[in-house]
Amino acid sequence: MKKSEQEILSIVSREIHNASGYIGGELVARRKKSLEYYLGMPLGNEQEGRSQVISNDVMDTVESLMPSLMKIFTAGDNVFSCEGVGPEDEEMARQCSDYLNHIFYKQNNGFTALYTAFKDALIQKNGILKIYWDNSEKTEREQYTRLTDDEFNDLVADSEVEVKEHTEYDEPIVDDRGEELDKIKLHDVVIHRTRKYGQVRIDPIPPEEFLIERRCKSIDTANFVCHRTNKTKTELVEMGYDKDLVDSLPTGDPDYFTEDKFIRHQNIDFSHGEADGDKSTQDVLLHECYVRMDLNDDGKSELVKICVAGDSKKLLSIEEMDTMPFISMTPVIMPHRFHGRSIAELVEDIQLIKSTVMRQMLDNMYLTNNNRVAVQDGQVAMDDLLTNRPGGIVRTKQPPGNVMMPIQAQPITEQASGMLAYLDSVKETRTGVSRTSQGLNADSLNQKTATGMNQVLTQSQMRMELIARIFAETGVRDLALKMFELVCKYQQKEKIVRIRGKYIPMRPYEWKDRINVTVQVGLGSGSKEQQLILTNAILQRQMEAINLQQNVYGPMVNLRNIYNSLKKLVEHAGLNSVEPFFMDPDVGASQMPQLPPKPPTEFEKVTLAQVQGENQRAQLKAETDIKQIEARMRQAMLEFELKIKELELKYGSKIDEANLKRRSMLEQTDLNKAGDLMKEIVRGQNQFFNNGQGKTDQGGQESRTTSERSPSKDSIWRSSWNIQTRNL
């Protein structure tokens, strides 16, 4: 590193003071105003003695959008989904999806994180989430009593354990009569256990704590991003900083408390006593800066994390980084700018005008009910006139008609009501949040046609779905990608996680370059009720396809497809988990007992009967052929004996007939064996088709095929011919 510490501090200090979101900037004033409107604080134009009512349009609009947005993203237990690069990666992709959702919901409070970020975005332009790998250490105190030697040794053998207090003593062992039999050594011990988290952390960041380069378009392309927050000295020590260095840091920096932060924390005293209380709990202003800087003067900037204490007064650490640990989302994107527009900004002027109209209308009603009166000076008791009470007496020196005259105010209620209705319609057009979509306008529900109502609801849903889609593509998607990158990079050991009813080993280090991460957002056509109807229809068609293909293994529909439809059905019904209702087919297959073979269908029975008939015909033919062979062999033997006699008479010599017969009998035996083999084949085929396909014989071995048991019929014919020719 060629840059000096002073040069680095100078660069960081300049970037902090020039960043968007720093104290006194336009962005701070803008967020402060939006937060004031949301909280319904005074508008600044109030007059004493006049109505000061405030219309809460900003709060109503934001709170109306939040349920729909949260339902879209968190109605089910799967916010993130992964896709494999190839078909062999399907199971790995499913494990990756389950693990990312496990990290989001189980290891982190994902619902609260999304809720906070969404609300910050709707009110103050941008919602910020910080995602990082937490490898910090935390020490916990544990106390144990009456440990045996083995238990004590096992406890202190852990490398995470440090013994703080230890008491060793002997305890007598007595019998029923109270006599001491022996002694046992016991231990009382107090330990400190230091654990490393080693997991992904997701923290919502208040907008006033986030600083970014003014001219940037996104976080990943920014040259400067900073998280400005207060940390206690204890937290800094747990983060790994030296205790002596932490003790020397300045405390209680007032620059941390911006205008919008004071508005957020109303009626809270943020003053800090420098010398009062325990120093370990004193706050230190920490700037966690991510800067693109050329540290080694090679002409190329590197992304580095620089932590400084106070307003860039003390350098704590420098570390090279791969990516920015922040994601941002905004409801109304402004092209080529980082900061978009909030929903509060769209409604602020409507809230101001409605508040003004409502105040004037109320003042008019007050004047109408309590008219101003013109009186003749000195002829009316002013105290009686100013004391306005039912049945009150006003004393006059002359007849009241001569000395008093009411001044009648002109009612404006009708005109004001029309103006308020117009302002509501403008608000609905800007935000997509209407009384109809909220189910609040009973008159419109009764008077409008179904077609018109569907059009109104569709337009309203389109605006809300657009906001949800923007959040998904610009915020939640980036969150999923960063989670995936962190677990693949830092989790280098296998971790067993219980998911979908079984314990699955997770190996994120094997997923890189083989998994594509997507965001599963519940954006469909219509409401949840409509989606429920559509899912039921899809499930019905799937069952029809299974009946058509006559099995549950494809080719059109399989058990995984049915399970996915049932899972969506449960989600649309408003239930969080599918496990209490339907079991994953992979889990169910492993738990199912072995079932007996399925009985044959009518079609299979008819086919089996046909095969058996053909087999019987083949058996009869084979037996006939064997008998014909035997008859020809007997005829050949007779002709053979006659030939011998003719030769003996012709040549007058005795031929060794016994030797020739012995040779012939051997060949006859071979032929008989071939016939026996043919009979055995026929018998085995009968047993196969009569007892059922795939059954075994009494010896427990499966019957061999025809090709393994005997020669073919043609080979038998060839053997017979060879015997005859040799004899001749």
KAMODA-V614779 format. One record per residue. RES is the residue in three letters. SS is DSSP state (A for helix, B for strand, O for the rest). NEAR is the number of other ideal C-beta (glycine too) atoms within 12 Angstrom. Layout:
res->RES ss->SS near->NEAR
res->RES ss->SS near->NEAR
//
This chain:
res->MET ss->O near->19
res->LYS ss->O near->13
res->LYS ss->O near->24
res->SER ss->O near->14
res->GLU ss->A near->21
res->GLN ss->A near->14
res->GLU ss->A near->19
res->ILE ss->A near->30
res->LEU ss->A near->29
res->SER ss->A near->20
res->ILE ss->A near->30
res->VAL ss->A near->41
res->SER ss->A near->28
res->ARG ss->A near->21
res->GLU ss->A near->34
res->ILE ss->A near->36
res->HIS ss->A near->24
res->ASN ss->A near->21
res->ALA ss->O near->36
res->SER ss->B near->34
res->GLY ss->O near->44
res->TYR ss->O near->34
res->ILE ss->O near->28
res->GLY ss->O near->15
res->GLY ss->O near->24
res->GLU ss->A near->17
res->LEU ss->A near->32
res->VAL ss->A near->33
res->ALA ss->A near->21
res->ARG ss->A near->29
res->ARG ss->A near->38
res->LYS ss->A near->31
res->LYS ss->A near->30
res->SER ss->A near->38
res->LEU ss->A near->38
res->GLU ss->A near->31
res->TYR ss->A near->39
res->TYR ss->A near->34
res->LEU ss->A near->25
res->GLY ss->O near->21
res->MET ss->O near->24
res->PRO ss->O near->16
res->LEU ss->O near->28
res->GLY ss->O near->13
res->ASN ss->O near->15
res->GLU ss->O near->16
res->GLN ss->O near->14
res->GLU ss->O near->7
res->GLY ss->O near->10
res->ARG ss->O near->18
res->SER ss->O near->24
res->GLN ss->O near->21
res->VAL ss->O near->23
res->ILE ss->O near->29
res->SER ss->O near->32
res->ASN ss->O near->27
res->ASP ss->A near->36
res->VAL ss->A near->42
res->MET ss->A near->29
res->ASP ss->A near->31
res->THR ss->A near->42
res->VAL ss->A near->39
res->GLU ss->A near->26
res->SER ss->A near->32
res->LEU ss->A near->41
res->MET ss->A near->34
res->PRO ss->A near->22
res->SER ss->A near->34
res->LEU ss->A near->42
res->MET ss->A near->28
res->LYS ss->A near->29
res->ILE ss->A near->36
res->PHE ss->A near->42
res->THR ss->A near->33
res->ALA ss->O near->33
res->GLY ss->O near->32
res->ASP ss->O near->30
res->ASN ss->O near->36
res->VAL ss->O near->40
res->PHE ss->B near->40
res->SER ss->B near->32
res->CYS ss->B near->35
res->GLU ss->B near->23
res->GLY ss->B near->23
res->VAL ss->O near->18
res->GLY ss->O near->14
res->PRO ss->A near->11
res->GLU ss->A near->10
res->ASP ss->A near->22
res->GLU ss->A near->19
res->GLU ss->A near->21
res->MET ss->A near->30
res->ALA ss->A near->28
res->ARG ss->A near->30
res->GLN ss->A near->34
res->CYS ss->A near->41
res->SER ss->A near->38
res->ASP ss->A near->32
res->TYR ss->A near->44
res->LEU ss->A near->46
res->ASN ss->A near->37
res->HIS ss->A near->31
res->ILE ss->A near->37
res->PHE ss->A near->38
res->TYR ss->A near->28
res->LYS ss->A near->20
res->GLN ss->A near->27
res->ASN ss->O near->30
res->ASN ss->O near->19
res->GLY ss->A near->35
res->PHE ss->A near->26
res->THR ss->A near->19
res->ALA ss->A near->37
res->LEU ss->A near->37
res->TYR ss->A near->27
res->THR ss->A near->28
res->ALA ss->A near->43
res->PHE ss->A near->43
res->LYS ss->A near->38
res->ASP ss->A near->40
res->ALA ss->A near->45
res->LEU ss->A near->47
res->ILE ss->A near->43
res->GLN ss->A near->49
res->LYS ss->O near->42
res->ASN ss->O near->48
res->GLY ss->B near->41
res->ILE ss->B near->44
res->LEU ss->B near->45
res->LYS ss->B near->34
res->ILE ss->B near->41
res->TYR ss->B near->35
res->TRP ss->B near->30
res->ASP ss->B near->26
res->ASN ss->O near->20
res->SER ss->O near->21
res->GLU ss->B near->20
res->LYS ss->B near->21
res->THR ss->B near->19
res->GLU ss->B near->17
res->ARG ss->B near->17
res->GLU ss->B near->23
res->GLN ss->B near->20
res->TYR ss->B near->25
res->THR ss->B near->19
res->ARG ss->B near->18
res->LEU ss->B near->28
res->THR ss->O near->19
res->ASP ss->A near->16
res->ASP ss->A near->14
res->GLU ss->A near->19
res->PHE ss->A near->25
res->ASN ss->A near->16
res->ASP ss->A near->15
res->LEU ss->A near->27
res->VAL ss->A near->25
res->ALA ss->O near->13
res->ASP ss->O near->17
res->SER ss->O near->11
res->GLU ss->O near->19
res->VAL ss->B near->25
res->GLU ss->B near->21
res->VAL ss->B near->26
res->LYS ss->B near->20
res->GLU ss->B near->17
res->HIS ss->B near->21
res->THR ss->B near->19
res->GLU ss->B near->18
res->TYR ss->B near->16
res->ASP ss->B near->14
res->GLU ss->B near->19
res->PRO ss->B near->15
res->ILE ss->B near->15
res->VAL ss->B near->13
res->ASP ss->O near->10
res->ASP ss->O near->7
res->ARG ss->O near->7
res->GLY ss->O near->9
res->GLU ss->O near->10
res->GLU ss->B near->13
res->LEU ss->B near->13
res->ASP ss->B near->12
res->LYS ss->B near->12
res->ILE ss->B near->20
res->LYS ss->B near->21
res->LEU ss->B near->23
res->HIS ss->B near->29
res->ASP ss->B near->23
res->VAL ss->B near->30
res->VAL ss->B near->22
res->ILE ss->B near->26
res->HIS ss->B near->21
res->ARG ss->B near->24
res->THR ss->B near->20
res->ARG ss->B near->20
res->LYS ss->B near->18
res->TYR ss->O near->20
res->GLY ss->O near->20
res->GLN ss->B near->28
res->VAL ss->B near->38
res->ARG ss->B near->28
res->ILE ss->B near->40
res->ASP ss->B near->28
res->PRO ss->B near->35
res->ILE ss->B near->37
res->PRO ss->O near->34
res->PRO ss->A near->43
res->GLU ss->A near->38
res->GLU ss->A near->38
res->PHE ss->B near->48
res->LEU ss->B near->43
res->ILE ss->B near->42
res->GLU ss->O near->32
res->ARG ss->O near->23
res->ARG ss->O near->17
res->CYS ss->O near->28
res->LYS ss->O near->21
res->SER ss->O near->28
res->ILE ss->O near->39
res->ASP ss->O near->26
res->THR ss->O near->18
res->ALA ss->O near->29
res->ASN ss->O near->31
res->PHE ss->B near->40
res->VAL ss->B near->44
res->CYS ss->B near->42
res->HIS ss->B near->40
res->ARG ss->B near->41
res->THR ss->B near->31
res->ASN ss->B near->32
res->LYS ss->B near->32
res->THR ss->B near->26
res->LYS ss->A near->31
res->THR ss->A near->21
res->GLU ss->A near->23
res->LEU ss->A near->36
res->VAL ss->A near->26
res->GLU ss->A near->24
res->MET ss->O near->28
res->GLY ss->O near->19
res->TYR ss->O near->27
res->ASP ss->O near->15
res->LYS ss->A near->17
res->ASP ss->A near->11
res->LEU ss->A near->20
res->VAL ss->A near->30
res->ASP ss->A near->20
res->SER ss->O near->19
res->LEU ss->O near->34
res->PRO ss->O near->25
res->THR ss->O near->33
res->GLY ss->O near->26
res->ASP ss->O near->30
res->PRO ss->A near->20
res->ASP ss->A near->30
res->TYR ss->A near->32
res->PHE ss->O near->28
res->THR ss->O near->32
res->GLU ss->A near->25
res->ASP ss->A near->35
res->LYS ss->A near->29
res->PHE ss->A near->23
res->ILE ss->A near->28
res->ARG ss->A near->29
res->HIS ss->O near->18
res->GLN ss->O near->15
res->ASN ss->O near->9
res->ILE ss->O near->11
res->ASP ss->O near->10
res->PHE ss->O near->20
res->SER ss->O near->11
res->HIS ss->O near->23
res->GLY ss->O near->15
res->GLU ss->O near->15
res->ALA ss->O near->10
res->ASP ss->O near->12
res->GLY ss->O near->15
res->ASP ss->O near->12
res->LYS ss->A near->24
res->SER ss->A near->19
res->THR ss->A near->20
res->GLN ss->O near->27
res->ASP ss->B near->32
res->VAL ss->B near->40
res->LEU ss->B near->36
res->LEU ss->B near->39
res->HIS ss->B near->42
res->GLU ss->B near->39
res->CYS ss->B near->44
res->TYR ss->B near->40
res->VAL ss->B near->40
res->ARG ss->B near->27
res->MET ss->B near->32
res->ASP ss->O near->20
res->LEU ss->O near->26
res->ASN ss->O near->15
res->ASP ss->O near->14
res->ASP ss->O near->12
res->GLY ss->O near->9
res->LYS ss->O near->11
res->SER ss->O near->19
res->GLU ss->B near->24
res->LEU ss->B near->28
res->VAL ss->B near->31
res->LYS ss->B near->33
res->ILE ss->B near->41
res->CYS ss->B near->37
res->VAL ss->B near->35
res->ALA ss->B near->37
res->GLY ss->O near->30
res->ASP ss->O near->26
res->SER ss->O near->34
res->LYS ss->O near->25
res->LYS ss->B near->31
res->LEU ss->B near->32
res->LEU ss->B near->34
res->SER ss->B near->25
res->ILE ss->B near->28
res->GLU ss->B near->22
res->GLU ss->B near->19
res->MET ss->O near->26
res->ASP ss->O near->20
res->THR ss->O near->26
res->MET ss->O near->37
res->PRO ss->O near->37
res->PHE ss->B near->40
res->ILE ss->B near->41
res->SER ss->B near->44
res->MET ss->B near->47
res->THR ss->O near->36
res->PRO ss->O near->45
res->VAL ss->B near->29
res->ILE ss->O near->27
res->MET ss->O near->17
res->PRO ss->O near->12
res->HIS ss->O near->12
res->ARG ss->O near->22
res->PHE ss->O near->34
res->HIS ss->O near->39
res->GLY ss->O near->33
res->ARG ss->B near->29
res->SER ss->O near->40
res->ILE ss->A near->45
res->ALA ss->A near->42
res->GLU ss->A near->33
res->LEU ss->A near->33
res->VAL ss->A near->42
res->GLU ss->A near->33
res->ASP ss->A near->22
res->ILE ss->A near->35
res->GLN ss->A near->40
res->LEU ss->A near->24
res->ILE ss->A near->25
res->LYS ss->A near->33
res->SER ss->A near->33
res->THR ss->A near->28
res->VAL ss->A near->31
res->MET ss->A near->31
res->ARG ss->A near->29
res->GLN ss->A near->27
res->MET ss->A near->29
res->LEU ss->A near->23
res->ASP ss->A near->25
res->ASN ss->A near->26
res->MET ss->A near->22
res->TYR ss->A near->20
res->LEU ss->A near->24
res->THR ss->A near->19
res->ASN ss->A near->16
res->ASN ss->O near->18
res->ASN ss->O near->20
res->ARG ss->B near->18
res->VAL ss->B near->23
res->ALA ss->B near->16
res->VAL ss->B near->26
res->GLN ss->O near->19
res->ASP ss->O near->12
res->GLY ss->O near->11
res->GLN ss->O near->20
res->VAL ss->B near->25
res->ALA ss->O near->20
res->MET ss->A near->18
res->ASP ss->A near->12
res->ASP ss->A near->19
res->LEU ss->A near->27
res->LEU ss->A near->15
res->THR ss->O near->14
res->ASN ss->O near->17
res->ARG ss->O near->11
res->PRO ss->O near->6
res->GLY ss->O near->8
res->GLY ss->O near->13
res->ILE ss->O near->15
res->VAL ss->O near->23
res->ARG ss->O near->18
res->THR ss->B near->21
res->LYS ss->O near->16
res->GLN ss->O near->14
res->PRO ss->O near->11
res->PRO ss->A near->21
res->GLY ss->A near->12
res->ASN ss->A near->14
res->VAL ss->A near->22
res->MET ss->B near->26
res->MET ss->B near->15
res->PRO ss->B near->18
res->ILE ss->B near->14
res->GLN ss->O near->15
res->ALA ss->O near->20
res->GLN ss->O near->15
res->PRO ss->O near->19
res->ILE ss->O near->22
res->THR ss->A near->22
res->GLU ss->A near->13
res->GLN ss->A near->16
res->ALA ss->A near->25
res->SER ss->A near->19
res->GLY ss->A near->15
res->MET ss->A near->22
res->LEU ss->A near->28
res->ALA ss->A near->20
res->TYR ss->A near->18
res->LEU ss->A near->27
res->ASP ss->A near->32
res->SER ss->A near->21
res->VAL ss->A near->22
res->LYS ss->A near->33
res->GLU ss->A near->31
res->THR ss->A near->19
res->ARG ss->A near->28
res->THR ss->A near->40
res->GLY ss->O near->33
res->VAL ss->O near->42
res->SER ss->O near->35
res->ARG ss->A near->25
res->THR ss->A near->30
res->SER ss->A near->32
res->GLN ss->A near->26
res->GLY ss->O near->17
res->LEU ss->O near->16
res->ASN ss->O near->21
res->ALA ss->A near->12
res->ASP ss->A near->11
res->SER ss->A near->23
res->LEU ss->A near->20
res->ASN ss->A near->11
res->GLN ss->A near->12
res->LYS ss->O near->19
res->THR ss->O near->12
res->ALA ss->A near->12
res->THR ss->A near->10
res->GLY ss->A near->15
res->MET ss->A near->21
res->ASN ss->A near->19
res->GLN ss->A near->17
res->VAL ss->A near->28
res->LEU ss->A near->32
res->THR ss->A near->22
res->GLN ss->A near->22
res->SER ss->A near->31
res->GLN ss->A near->31
res->MET ss->A near->20
res->ARG ss->A near->32
res->MET ss->A near->36
res->GLU ss->A near->30
res->LEU ss->A near->25
res->ILE ss->A near->43
res->ALA ss->A near->37
res->ARG ss->A near->26
res->ILE ss->A near->34
res->PHE ss->A near->45
res->ALA ss->A near->31
res->GLU ss->A near->23
res->THR ss->A near->32
res->GLY ss->A near->43
res->VAL ss->A near->43
res->ARG ss->A near->27
res->ASP ss->A near->32
res->LEU ss->A near->45
res->ALA ss->A near->40
res->LEU ss->A near->27
res->LYS ss->A near->36
res->MET ss->A near->46
res->PHE ss->A near->40
res->GLU ss->A near->28
res->LEU ss->A near->35
res->VAL ss->A near->39
res->CYS ss->A near->29
res->LYS ss->A near->21
res->TYR ss->A near->25
res->GLN ss->O near->31
res->GLN ss->O near->16
res->LYS ss->O near->13
res->GLU ss->O near->16
res->LYS ss->B near->25
res->ILE ss->B near->14
res->VAL ss->B near->27
res->ARG ss->B near->17
res->ILE ss->B near->30
res->ARG ss->O near->29
res->GLY ss->O near->21
res->LYS ss->B near->20
res->TYR ss->B near->15
res->ILE ss->B near->25
res->PRO ss->B near->19
res->MET ss->B near->29
res->ARG ss->O near->23
res->PRO ss->A near->35
res->TYR ss->A near->23
res->GLU ss->A near->22
res->TRP ss->O near->33
res->LYS ss->O near->22
res->ASP ss->O near->15
res->ARG ss->O near->26
res->ILE ss->B near->36
res->ASN ss->B near->24
res->VAL ss->B near->35
res->THR ss->B near->24
res->VAL ss->B near->38
res->GLN ss->O near->31
res->VAL ss->O near->31
res->GLY ss->O near->33
res->LEU ss->O near->28
res->GLY ss->O near->25
res->SER ss->O near->18
res->GLY ss->O near->21
res->SER ss->O near->27
res->LYS ss->A near->28
res->GLU ss->A near->16
res->GLN ss->A near->18
res->GLN ss->A near->29
res->LEU ss->A near->24
res->ILE ss->A near->19
res->LEU ss->A near->21
res->THR ss->A near->29
res->ASN ss->A near->21
res->ALA ss->A near->17
res->ILE ss->A near->24
res->LEU ss->A near->27
res->GLN ss->A near->18
res->ARG ss->A near->19
res->GLN ss->A near->29
res->MET ss->A near->21
res->GLU ss->A near->16
res->ALA ss->A near->22
res->ILE ss->A near->23
res->ASN ss->A near->14
res->LEU ss->A near->15
res->GLN ss->A near->17
res->GLN ss->O near->17
res->ASN ss->O near->15
res->VAL ss->O near->23
res->TYR ss->B near->16
res->GLY ss->O near->17
res->PRO ss->O near->13
res->MET ss->O near->19
res->VAL ss->O near->27
res->ASN ss->B near->21
res->LEU ss->A near->25
res->ARG ss->A near->22
res->ASN ss->A near->25
res->ILE ss->A near->31
res->TYR ss->A near->29
res->ASN ss->A near->27
res->SER ss->A near->31
res->LEU ss->A near->28
res->LYS ss->A near->32
res->LYS ss->A near->31
res->LEU ss->A near->29
res->VAL ss->A near->29
res->GLU ss->A near->32
res->HIS ss->A near->30
res->ALA ss->O near->22
res->GLY ss->O near->18
res->LEU ss->O near->21
res->ASN ss->O near->20
res->SER ss->O near->23
res->VAL ss->O near->27
res->GLU ss->O near->21
res->PRO ss->O near->10
res->PHE ss->O near->16
res->PHE ss->O near->25
res->MET ss->O near->23
res->ASP ss->O near->27
res->PRO ss->A near->25
res->ASP ss->A near->23
res->VAL ss->A near->21
res->GLY ss->A near->20
res->ALA ss->A near->19
res->SER ss->A near->13
res->GLN ss->A near->13
res->MET ss->O near->12
res->PRO ss->O near->8
res->GLN ss->O near->7
res->LEU ss->O near->8
res->PRO ss->O near->7
res->PRO ss->O near->12
res->LYS ss->O near->11
res->PRO ss->O near->11
res->PRO ss->O near->16
res->THR ss->O near->11
res->GLU ss->A near->10
res->PHE ss->A near->11
res->GLU ss->A near->18
res->LYS ss->A near->15
res->VAL ss->A near->13
res->THR ss->A near->16
res->LEU ss->A near->22
res->ALA ss->A near->17
res->GLN ss->A near->15
res->VAL ss->A near->20
res->GLN ss->A near->23
res->GLY ss->A near->16
res->GLU ss->A near->17
res->ASN ss->A near->25
res->GLN ss->A near->19
res->ARG ss->A near->16
res->ALA ss->A near->22
res->GLN ss->A near->24
res->LEU ss->A near->15
res->LYS ss->A near->17
res->ALA ss->A near->32
res->GLU ss->A near->21
res->THR ss->A near->18
res->ASP ss->A near->25
res->ILE ss->A near->29
res->LYS ss->A near->17
res->GLN ss->A near->19
res->ILE ss->A near->29
res->GLU ss->A near->21
res->ALA ss->A near->15
res->ARG ss->A near->23
res->MET ss->A near->31
res->ARG ss->A near->18
res->GLN ss->A near->17
res->ALA ss->A near->27
res->MET ss->A near->26
res->LEU ss->A near->16
res->GLU ss->A near->18
res->PHE ss->A near->28
res->GLU ss->A near->20
res->LEU ss->A near->15
res->LYS ss->A near->20
res->ILE ss->A near->25
res->LYS ss->A near->16
res->GLU ss->A near->13
res->LEU ss->A near->18
res->GLU ss->A near->16
res->LEU ss->A near->13
res->LYS ss->A near->11
res->TYR ss->A near->11
res->GLY ss->O near->8
res->SER ss->O near->11
res->LYS ss->O near->13
res->ILE ss->O near->20
res->ASP ss->O near->13
res->GLU ss->A near->20
res->ALA ss->A near->12
res->ASN ss->A near->13
res->LEU ss->A near->20
res->LYS ss->A near->18
res->ARG ss->A near->13
res->ARG ss->A near->18
res->SER ss->A near->29
res->MET ss->A near->19
res->LEU ss->A near->17
res->GLU ss->A near->27
res->GLN ss->A near->28
res->THR ss->A near->17
res->ASP ss->A near->23
res->LEU ss->A near->33
res->ASN ss->A near->22
res->LYS ss->A near->19
res->ALA ss->A near->34
res->GLY ss->A near->31
res->ASP ss->A near->20
res->LEU ss->A near->27
res->MET ss->A near->35
res->LYS ss->A near->23
res->GLU ss->A near->23
res->ILE ss->A near->32
res->VAL ss->A near->30
res->ARG ss->A near->23
res->GLY ss->A near->27
res->GLN ss->A near->29
res->ASN ss->A near->22
res->GLN ss->A near->22
res->PHE ss->A near->26
res->PHE ss->A near->29
res->ASN ss->A near->18
res->ASN ss->A near->19
res->GLY ss->O near->19
res->GLN ss->O near->20
res->GLY ss->O near->11
res->LYS ss->O near->17
res->THR ss->B near->16
res->ASP ss->O near->14
res->GLN ss->O near->10
res->GLY ss->O near->8
res->GLY ss->O near->8
res->GLN ss->O near->9
res->GLU ss->B near->17
res->SER ss->O near->27
res->ARG ss->O near->19
res->THR ss->O near->12
res->THR ss->A near->22
res->SER ss->A near->10
res->GLU ss->A near->13
res->ARG ss->A near->21
res->SER ss->O near->26
res->PRO ss->O near->24
res->SER ss->O near->18
res->LYS ss->A near->26
res->ASP ss->A near->13
res->SER ss->A near->18
res->ILE ss->A near->32
res->TRP ss->A near->23
res->ARG ss->A near->17
res->SER ss->A near->29
res->SER ss->A near->32
res->TRP ss->A near->20
res->ASN ss->A near->18
res->ILE ss->A near->29
res->GLN ss->A near->24
res->THR ss->A near->12
res->ARG ss->A near->18
res->ASN ss->A near->27
res->LEU ss->O near->13
//
